């Protein structure tokens, strides 16, 4: 199943603090703080891509480019490609006429 992920709300914190990174790198001065901070973000992003998962809270839209499995919405099972999903804000699809149909949260289950 082909899909695309779109981060709509990026991470607001990093899994490693500047102080932790500086300790690991044995850096005592603050001259390189901006650079080390940027490296933390780049490293997290690369690791998330490699592992196909997110290590910090983010809001992500997942867009599938195919029909629902088994053909109809009443029989569909949507497998989310990321482990440790914490919540589902909404589920919607585009029908054959281009209308976006939002599925009521009472019509689907979320199994974290």
Secondary structure, 3 states (H helix, E strand, C coil): CCEEEEEEECCCCCCCCHHHHHHHHCCCCCCCHHHHHHHHHHHHHHHHHHHCCCCCCCEEEEEECCCCCCCCHHHCCCCCCCCCCCCCCCEEEECCCCCEEEECHHHCCCCC
